[in-house]
């Protein structure tokens, strides 16, 4: 029996949704994922569910709640009754669930327009963590999608690679053991096909291959910075493809930790901010992984400058750098610095919601790790807050932001400023922006940087 009490014979589900397509679709899908094992108790409202469970308590492994017509207070009440159950809330307004993300196990937000695919991802990730039995795969769901950039960095291939020709129809285009050359991918580039597929049952071998490669590289006496950067970028790209579908499996966790350890070995114990920023001015590349690498490095250099030079602190900051944008697949989304910037960039609706919630998603990813320093999830959940109190997702007052989060936010600000003005010197940046940091931990860190 696992920590949620699943006995592997029955999966007990609480489903709160109005009668109609949502309720019917979920119950039918759960029946296909857990044939003859899904015990579903359904209610139309949270109030009905609470009244029933108070009269006759039951243990559940999974709670799926439709928000429409339900207040957040009621949702929190029913989730409190659920205890350790996996929880998903079906909503068009994820920003209204901010207070629920503060729970030890944040709820999963399920978009009504992509409900069934979101439900499958939730079940799959929960199975990876041992909180639910694995859902039975069907023809459509037995593949993991990976991008061309991820594919080109794998050699030799640890599994057959497929292209999807049409719905539910896949054709093998590269055989296991192949070493891909640029010419092999040219016809796909010309046809603008950028997505490939690997069977879910075989992706583990690919991740093990990458983890072993990183461990071997990290055992070297010295790791050149360029080597660390290259491995970081290719690894980050692959994990962005995989973890959104499977979660942070044991193999994915090992990859992330090994990649961060290698980056720290290349950085050294006394990183100089001026040298790191000079390196930033010279380098270009895919924005998300390159930005993640550089933010982690700058954060470590700032930490060294203010006297927080322990290896544990460097690991926390570098891992936060690796994870903070890993749920984003769009470079334009990753470049957004605040919600006003998002609006000025022409984004609206679902795109803004997705951007606003990605710090909470990153924090949730960190909680999937078997062993991880507790500060990392706090840094991730706060990395888009700011000292002025108008950041996101929570708009926290600057005085409440944690010390490491404040330092990480300042590191992001420096990276953005140097990207905007390559001639900028970091001392000038901090002096001209001193008024922005005149609160809480920001003020203390600024004084240490300038002194």
C-alpha positions in Angstrom: 0.0 0.0 0.0 1.4 3.4 -0.9 1.3 6.7 1.1 -2.2 7.5 -0.2 -3.5 4.1 0.8 -3.9 2.7 -2.7 -4.2 -1.1 -2.4 -3.6 -1.6 -6.1 -7.1 -3.2 -6.4 -9.3 -0.2 -6.2 -8.7 3.5 -7.0 -11.2 5.5 -5.0 -12.1 8.8 -6.7 -14.2 11.8 -5.5 -15.6 13.6 -8.5 -17.4 16.9 -7.9 -18.9 18.2 -11.2 -22.3 19.1 -12.5 -24.0 16.5 -14.6 -23.1 16.7 -18.2 -20.1 16.2 -20.5 -17.4 17.0 -17.9 -18.7 14.4 -15.4 -19.4 11.8 -18.1 -16.1 12.3 -19.9 -14.0 12.0 -16.7 -15.9 8.9 -15.4 -15.6 7.2 -18.7 -11.9 8.0 -19.0 -11.1 6.9 -15.5 -12.9 3.6 -16.3 -10.6 3.1 -19.2 -7.5 4.0 -17.3 -8.4 1.7 -14.3 -10.6 -1.1 -15.8 -12.9 -2.5 -13.1 -10.8 -0.7 -10.4 -12.1 2.9 -10.4 -14.6 3.4 -7.6 -16.0 6.9 -8.3 -18.2 8.8 -5.9 -19.9 11.7 -7.6 -21.5 14.9 -6.4 -22.8 18.0 -8.2 -21.5 20.5 -5.6 -18.8 20.7 -3.0 -21.4 21.4 -0.3 -23.1 18.1 -1.1 -19.8 16.2 -0.9 -18.8 17.8 2.4 -22.2 17.0 4.0 -22.0 13.4 2.8 -18.4 12.8 3.9 -19.0 14.4 7.3 -21.9 11.9 7.8 -19.9 9.0 6.4 -16.2 9.6 6.1 -14.3 7.8 3.3 -10.7 7.6 2.2 -9.9 8.7 -1.4 -6.9 8.5 -3.6 -7.9 11.1 -6.1 -10.1 14.2 -5.9 -11.3 15.9 -9.1 -13.3 19.1 -8.5 -15.0 21.4 -11.0 -14.6 25.0 -9.8 -17.6 26.5 -11.7 -20.0 27.7 -9.0 -17.7 26.7 -6.2 -15.9 29.2 -3.9 -12.2 28.8 -3.1 -13.1 28.4 0.6 -15.3 25.4 -0.2 -12.6 23.9 -2.3 -10.1 24.3 0.5 -12.5 22.7 2.9 -13.0 19.6 0.7 -9.3 19.3 0.0 -8.7 19.4 3.8 -11.0 16.4 4.1 -9.1 14.6 1.3 -5.8 14.6 3.3 -3.1 13.1 1.1 -5.2 12.5 -2.0 -4.0 13.6 -5.4 -6.1 16.7 -6.3 -7.1 18.4 -9.5 -9.3 21.5 -10.0 -11.0 22.0 -13.3 -11.2 25.7 -13.9 -11.1 28.5 -16.4 -9.7 30.9 -13.7 -6.5 29.4 -12.3 -5.4 32.7 -10.9 -8.2 32.5 -8.3 -6.6 29.4 -6.9 -3.5 31.1 -5.6 -4.1 30.3 -2.0 -4.4 26.6 -2.8 -0.8 26.5 -4.2 0.5 27.2 -0.6 -0.5 23.7 0.4 2.1 21.1 1.0 0.9 19.4 -2.1 -0.5 22.0 -4.5 -3.5 21.1 -6.6 -3.2 20.5 -10.3 -5.0 23.0 -12.5 -6.9 21.3 -15.3 -8.0 23.4 -18.3 -11.6 22.4 -19.3 -10.6 22.7 -23.0 -7.8 20.2 -22.6 -9.3 18.2 -19.7 -8.7 14.6 -20.7 -5.1 15.1 -21.8 -4.5 17.1 -18.6 -6.1 14.4 -16.5 -3.9 11.8 -18.1 -0.7 13.8 -17.3 -1.8 14.2 -13.7 -2.4 10.5 -13.3 0.9 9.7 -15.0 3.0 12.0 -12.9 1.2 10.8 -9.7 2.0 7.2 -10.7 5.7 8.2 -11.2 5.7 9.4 -7.6 3.9 6.3 -6.3 0.8 8.1 -5.3 -1.5 6.3 -7.8 -1.3 3.1 -9.8 -0.1 3.7 -13.4 -3.1 4.4 -15.7 -3.5 1.8 -18.5 -2.1 3.1 -21.7 -4.0 3.1 -24.9 -2.9 3.5 -28.5 -2.9 7.3 -28.4 -1.2 7.8 -25.1 1.8 5.4 -25.3 4.1 8.0 -26.8 6.2 10.8 -25.3 6.7 13.8 -27.5 10.2 15.2 -27.9 11.4 18.1 -30.0 14.0 18.0 -32.8 16.6 19.9 -30.6 16.3 17.1 -28.0 16.5 14.4 -30.6 19.6 15.8 -32.2 21.5 15.7 -28.9 20.9 11.9 -28.4 23.5 9.5 -29.7 23.2 6.7 -30.2 19.4 6.5 -29.9 18.2 4.3 -27.1 14.9 3.5 -28.7 13.0 3.8 -32.0 11.8 7.2 -32.9 8.5 7.8 -34.5 6.7 10.6 -36.4 3.0 11.0 -36.1 1.4 10.9 -39.6 -2.2 11.5 -38.4 -4.2 11.0 -35.2 -3.2 7.7 -33.5 -1.0 6.7 -36.4 2.8 6.6 -35.9 5.6 5.6 -38.3 9.2 4.7 -37.2 11.6 7.2 -38.8 14.8 6.4 -36.9 15.9 3.0 -35.5 17.3 2.3 -32.1 21.1 2.6 -32.2 21.2 5.2 -34.9 23.6 8.2 -34.7 21.8 11.1 -36.3 23.6 13.5 -38.6 22.4 16.9 -39.7 21.5 15.4 -43.1 19.2 12.9 -41.4 17.1 15.7 -40.0 17.2 18.0 -43.0 14.1 16.6 -44.7 12.1 17.0 -41.5 13.4 20.6 -41.1 12.4 21.3 -44.7 8.9 20.0 -44.0 8.7 22.0 -40.8 8.2 18.9 -38.7 9.8 19.6 -35.3 8.1 17.0 -33.1 9.0 13.4 -32.7 7.8 10.6 -30.4 9.3 7.8 -28.3 7.3 5.0 -26.7 6.7 5.8 -23.0 7.9 2.3 -22.1 11.3 3.1 -23.7 12.0 6.7 -22.8 13.6 5.6 -19.5 16.6 4.2 -21.4 17.1 7.5 -23.1 17.1 9.3 -19.7 19.5 6.8 -18.2 21.9 7.3 -21.1 21.9 11.1 -20.5 22.3 10.7 -16.8 25.3 8.4 -17.2 26.9 10.8 -19.7 26.5 13.7 -17.2 27.9 11.7 -14.3 30.9 10.7 -16.4 31.6 14.3 -17.5 31.2 15.5 -13.9 33.9 13.1 -12.6 36.6 15.0 -14.5 39.0 17.0 -12.4 38.0 20.1 -14.2 34.9 20.9 -16.3 35.4 23.7 -19.0 32.6 26.3 -18.7 31.8 25.8 -22.4 31.3 22.1 -21.8 29.1 22.7 -18.8 27.0 25.3 -20.8 26.6 22.9 -23.8 25.5 20.0 -21.6 23.2 22.3 -19.6 21.4 23.6 -22.7 20.9 20.2 -24.3 19.8 18.6 -21.0 17.4 21.4 -20.1 15.8 21.2 -23.5 15.2 17.4 -23.2 13.8 17.7 -19.7 11.4 20.5 -20.8 10.0 18.1 -23.3 9.7 15.1 -21.0 8.8 16.3 -17.5 5.6 18.0 -18.6 4.3 14.6 -19.7 5.9 12.3 -17.2 6.9 14.4 -14.2 10.3 14.3 -12.6 10.9 10.6 -12.7 13.9 9.2 -10.7 16.0 9.4 -14.0 14.9 13.0 -14.7 15.8 14.0 -11.1 19.2 12.4 -11.5 19.8 14.3 -14.7 18.9 17.6 -13.2 21.1 17.2 -10.2 24.0 15.9 -12.2 23.7 18.8 -14.7 23.7 21.3 -11.8 26.7 19.7 -10.1 28.7 19.8 -13.3 27.8 23.5 -13.8 28.9 24.3 -10.3 32.2 22.5 -10.9 32.8 24.6 -13.9 31.8 27.7 -12.0 34.2 27.1 -9.1 34.0 28.1 -5.5 34.7 31.8 -6.0 32.8 32.9 -9.0 33.4 36.5 -10.2 30.3 38.4 -11.2 32.3 40.6 -13.7 33.7 37.5 -15.5 30.3 35.8 -15.7 28.6 38.9 -17.1 31.4 39.3 -19.7 30.7 35.7 -20.7 27.0 36.5 -20.9 27.7 39.4 -23.3 29.6 37.0 -25.7 27.2 34.1 -25.8 23.9 33.6 -27.7 21.7 30.6 -28.0 18.3 29.2 -27.2 16.9 31.6 -24.7 15.3 29.4 -22.1 18.2 27.0 -21.3 20.9 29.7 -21.8 19.0 32.1 -19.6 18.5 29.4 -17.0 22.2 28.6 -17.0 23.3 32.2 -16.7 20.8 33.2 -14.0 22.0 30.3 -11.8 25.6 31.4 -12.4 24.9 35.1 -11.6 23.0 34.1 -8.5 26.0 32.1 -7.3 28.3 35.0 -8.0 26.1 37.4 -6.1 25.9 35.0 -3.2 29.7 34.8 -3.1 30.0 38.5 -3.2 27.7 39.0 -0.2 29.4 36.2 1.8 26.9 33.3 1.2 29.5 31.0 -0.3 28.6 27.6 0.9 28.3 24.7 -1.6 24.8 24.1 -0.3 23.7 27.7 -1.1 25.3 27.4 -4.6 23.5 24.2 -5.3 20.1 25.7 -4.2 20.6 28.7 -6.5 21.9 26.7 -9.5 19.1 24.1 -9.2 16.5 27.0 -9.0 18.1 28.4 -12.1 17.7 25.1 -13.8 14.0 24.6 -12.8 12.5 28.1 -12.8 11.4 28.2 -16.4 11.3 24.5 -17.2 7.5 24.5 -17.6 7.7 27.1 -20.4 8.1 26.0 -24.0 7.9 29.5 -25.6 10.9 31.8 -25.6 8.5 34.8 -25.8 6.8 33.6 -22.6 10.2 33.1 -20.9 11.2 36.7 -21.7 8.2 38.2 -19.9 9.4 40.0 -16.7 6.1 41.1 -15.2 2.4 41.1 -16.1 2.6 44.7 -17.5 5.3 43.4 -19.9 3.0 40.5 -20.8 0.1 42.9 -21.7 2.5 45.3 -23.6 3.7 42.2 -25.6 0.1 41.6 -26.8 -0.5 38.5 -24.7 -3.9 37.9 -23.2 -6.3 35.4 -21.7 -4.9 31.8 -21.3 -1.3 32.9 -22.2 -1.2 35.4 -19.3 -2.7 32.8 -17.0 -0.1 30.3 -18.0 2.8 32.7 -17.4 1.3 33.9 -14.1 1.2 30.4 -12.7 4.5 29.0 -14.0 6.3 29.9 -10.7 3.9 27.7 -8.8 4.4 24.9 -11.4 8.1 25.2 -11.0 7.8 24.9 -7.2 5.5 21.9 -7.7 8.2 20.2 -9.9 10.8 20.7 -7.1 8.5 19.0 -4.7 8.6 15.9 -6.9 12.3 15.4 -6.1 13.0 12.7 -3.6 15.7 14.8 -1.9 16.0 18.5 -2.4 16.8 21.4 -0.1 13.7 23.0 1.2 14.6 26.5 0.1 14.5 25.6 -3.6 10.7 25.4 -3.8 10.4 28.8 -2.0 12.9 30.4 -4.5 10.9 29.0 -7.4 7.5 30.0 -6.1 8.8 33.6 -5.5 11.1 34.1 -8.5 8.7 36.6 -10.2 7.7 38.5 -7.1 9.5 41.8 -6.6 10.4 44.4 -4.0 7.6 46.7 -5.1 5.0 44.1 -4.3 3.4 44.0 -7.8 5.0 40.7 -8.9 3.3 37.4 -9.6 1.7 35.0 -8.9 0.9 36.4 -5.4 1.9 40.0 -5.4 3.9 39.5 -2.2 5.1 42.6 -0.3 8.9 42.9 -0.8 9.6 42.6 2.9 8.1 39.1 3.0 10.3 37.7 0.2 12.9 35.2 1.5 16.6 36.1 1.5 17.6 33.6 -1.2 14.5 34.5 -3.3 15.5 38.1 -3.1 19.0 37.4 -4.3 17.7 35.2 -7.1 15.3 37.9 -8.2 18.2 40.4 -8.3 20.3 38.0 -10.3 17.5 37.8 -12.9 17.3 41.6 -13.0 21.1 41.8 -13.6 20.9 39.3 -16.5 18.0 41.1 -18.1 19.8 44.5 -17.8 23.0 43.2 -19.4 21.0 41.6 -22.2 19.3 45.0 -22.8 22.6 46.9 -22.6 25.7 44.8 -23.1 27.9 47.7 -22.1 26.3 48.0 -18.7 28.5 47.4 -15.6 26.8 45.7 -12.7 28.0 48.2 -10.1 26.3 51.0 -12.2 23.1 48.9 -12.4 22.9 48.4 -8.6 23.7 52.1 -7.9 21.1 53.4 -10.3 18.4 50.9 -9.1 19.1 51.2 -5.4 15.7 52.8 -4.8 14.0 49.7 -6.2 15.7 47.5 -3.6 15.1 49.7 -0.6 13.0 47.1 1.3 13.5 43.9 3.4 16.2 41.5 2.3 16.8 43.3 -0.9 18.1 46.4 1.0 20.5 44.2 3.0 21.8 42.3 0.0 22.3 45.6 -2.0 24.4 47.0 0.8 26.6 44.0 0.8 27.0 44.0 -3.0 28.0 47.7 -3.1 30.4 47.4 -0.1 
